Amino acid sequence: MASTRRRRVEIGWRTRVSTLLGLGVDDGRAAAFLGSSPSERVCRKATAMDASVWIVNLAVLAVVLESDLGRRRVRRFRVLRPVITAAAVVPFFLGNAASGGYGLMLEIGGAAAGLLFGLVVSALMPVYAEVVEERRRAMTRAGVPYALAWIGVVAARMFFSYGSAHLWSARLGEWMAAHRVSEGALTDALIFMAMAMTLTRSGLLYARARAVLAAPVSARSGSPSPAR
């Protein structure tokens, strides 16, 4: 039963691709192009996705941790550096974004998850103001919990990317073929998640820094309370 169902999915997938190419199902050119089941093609494509997702995530992770760990002053370049890094790297790895269907839903879901993760990790980095030479400046303090949160989220994305190529590629390939989800849409969903998380972190850092600098000075402590 399972083999019959897989065969139907494969035939349907071959028919759709062959039609888009202007080839017959039994055409020799179609056989040369297709050559394998959708799960095998997804496995090969997922290897490329594996590399692109890893590069983007590791680049962003390294810049964020270098910028945020410890006691750091909030400067404009610090806020923008992870965004600049992502913007410089991401265009080289983005696939063809989906315009509808499950592919678009997957990309939107990735961006929404990135926004949520960005809110969570930002809560682990307090922002406060201090006075140095009669001038107030915004500061942050991030330690092990903040680093572990970022590492955990990035590791989860990278594990999913690895699993897509090596652990559950067959089932993923069948699902993608059945729902007309391209390899590019899956890659883009993971990259959008990384971008949304980075943009959320930078946006919140900028807004919270402005908030603590604009807050009235406490008469007892002589400085504003931290922004949560």
C-alpha positions in Angstrom: 0.0 0.0 0.0 2.8 2.4 1.0 4.8 1.5 -2.1 1.8 2.1 -4.4 1.1 5.5 -2.8 4.8 6.5 -3.2 4.6 5.4 -6.8 1.5 7.5 -7.4 3.2 10.6 -5.8 6.3 10.0 -8.0 4.3 9.6 -11.2 2.4 12.8 -10.4 5.5 14.7 -9.6 7.2 13.6 -12.8 4.1 14.5 -14.8 4.0 18.1 -13.3 7.7 18.7 -13.9 7.7 17.2 -17.4 4.7 19.4 -18.3 6.5 22.5 -17.0 9.6 21.5 -19.1 7.4 20.9 -22.2 8.5 17.2 -22.3 6.5 14.0 -22.4 6.6 11.7 -19.3 8.4 9.0 -21.3 10.6 11.5 -23.2 14.3 10.6 -22.9 15.2 14.1 -22.0 12.7 14.1 -19.1 14.2 10.8 -17.9 17.7 12.3 -18.1 16.5 15.4 -16.2 14.5 13.7 -13.6 16.6 10.5 -13.2 15.4 9.8 -9.7 12.6 10.1 -7.2 11.6 13.5 -5.7 13.1 12.4 -2.4 16.4 11.7 -3.9 16.4 15.0 -5.8 15.5 16.8 -2.5 18.3 15.0 -0.8 20.8 16.4 -3.3 19.3 19.9 -3.2 19.2 19.7 0.6 22.9 19.3 0.7 23.3 22.7 -0.9 20.6 24.0 1.5 22.6 22.5 4.3 25.7 24.6 3.4 23.8 27.9 2.8 21.8 27.7 6.1 24.9 26.9 8.1 26.9 29.8 6.6 24.2 32.3 7.2 23.5 31.1 10.8 27.1 30.8 11.8 27.9 34.3 10.4 25.1 35.9 12.3 25.7 34.0 15.5 29.4 35.0 15.6 28.7 38.7 15.0 25.9 38.8 17.6 27.8 37.1 20.4 30.9 39.2 19.7 28.8 42.3 19.9 26.6 41.5 22.9 28.4 39.3 25.4 29.6 41.0 28.5 29.0 44.6 29.5 28.8 46.6 26.3 27.8 50.2 25.4 25.0 50.6 22.8 26.4 52.3 19.8 24.8 52.7 16.3 27.3 50.4 14.6 26.7 47.7 17.3 23.0 47.8 16.6 23.5 47.6 12.8 26.4 45.2 12.5 24.5 41.9 12.7 21.9 43.3 10.2 24.7 44.4 7.8 26.3 41.0 8.1 23.1 39.2 7.3 22.3 41.6 4.4 25.7 41.0 2.9 25.5 37.2 3.2 21.9 36.3 2.7 21.4 37.4 -1.0 24.0 34.8 -2.1 21.9 32.0 -0.6 18.3 33.0 -1.0 16.3 30.8 -3.4 13.3 31.7 -5.5 10.8 33.0 -2.9 7.4 31.3 -3.1 4.4 33.4 -4.2 1.7 31.2 -2.8 0.6 27.9 -1.4 2.4 25.9 1.2 5.8 27.4 0.2 4.6 30.9 1.1 3.1 29.6 4.3 6.4 28.0 5.2 8.3 31.2 4.6 5.9 33.3 6.7 6.0 30.7 9.5 9.9 30.9 9.4 9.8 34.7 9.7 7.2 34.6 12.5 9.3 32.1 14.5 12.3 34.3 14.0 10.4 37.3 15.4 9.3 35.2 18.5 12.9 33.9 19.1 14.2 37.5 18.8 11.8 38.6 21.5 12.8 35.8 23.8 16.6 36.2 23.5 16.4 40.0 23.8 14.6 39.6 27.2 17.8 37.9 28.5 19.9 41.1 27.8 19.0 44.0 30.2 19.5 47.5 28.9 20.3 50.3 31.4 21.9 53.7 31.6 25.0 54.9 33.4 26.6 58.3 33.9 30.2 58.7 32.8 31.7 62.2 33.1 28.3 63.7 33.5 27.1 62.1 30.3 24.5 59.3 30.2 25.0 56.4 27.9 23.0 53.2 27.3 24.7 49.9 28.3 23.8 46.2 28.1 24.8 43.2 30.1 24.6 39.7 28.5 26.0 36.5 30.0 25.7 32.7 29.6 21.9 32.5 29.4 21.9 34.9 26.5 24.7 33.0 24.7 23.0 29.6 25.3 19.7 30.9 23.9 21.3 32.1 20.7 23.4 29.0 20.3 20.4 26.7 21.0 18.2 28.4 18.4 20.9 28.4 15.7 21.8 24.8 16.5 18.2 23.7 16.1 18.0 25.4 12.7 21.3 23.7 11.6 20.1 20.3 12.9 16.9 20.6 10.9 19.0 21.5 7.8 21.2 18.5 8.4 18.3 16.2 9.0 16.6 17.4 5.8 19.6 16.1 3.8 20.6 13.0 5.8 17.9 11.8 8.2 14.4 12.3 6.9 15.1 13.4 3.3 12.7 10.7 1.8 9.6 11.7 3.8 10.5 15.4 3.3 10.8 14.9 -0.4 7.5 13.2 -0.7 5.8 15.9 1.4 7.3 18.7 -0.7 6.4 17.0 -4.0 2.8 16.4 -2.8 2.4 20.0 -1.7 4.4 21.6 -4.5 6.9 23.1 -2.1 10.2 24.0 -3.8 13.7 23.4 -2.3 14.2 27.2 -2.5 11.1 27.9 -0.3 12.4 25.5 2.4 15.8 27.2 2.4 14.3 30.7 2.4 12.1 29.8 5.4 15.2 29.0 7.5 17.0 32.1 6.3 14.0 34.3 6.9 13.9 32.9 10.4 17.5 33.9 11.0 17.0 37.4 9.5 13.8 38.1 11.5 15.5 37.1 14.7 18.5 39.4 14.0 16.2 42.3 13.0 14.1 41.9 16.1 17.2 41.9 18.3 18.6 45.1 16.7 15.2 46.8 16.7 14.6 46.1 20.3 18.1 47.0 21.3 17.8 50.4 19.7 14.3 51.1 21.1 15.3 50.0 24.7 18.5 52.1 24.6 16.5 55.2 23.6 13.9 54.4 26.3 16.5 54.3 29.2 18.2 57.5 28.0 14.9 59.3 27.9 13.7 58.0 31.2 13.8 60.5 34.2 16.7 60.0 36.5 15.8 58.4 39.8 16.5 60.6 42.8 17.7 57.7 44.9 19.9 56.0 42.5 20.9 58.9 40.3 20.3 56.8 37.1 17.3 55.4 35.2 16.2 51.9 35.9 17.0 49.2 33.3 14.6 48.7 30.4 13.1 45.3 30.4 
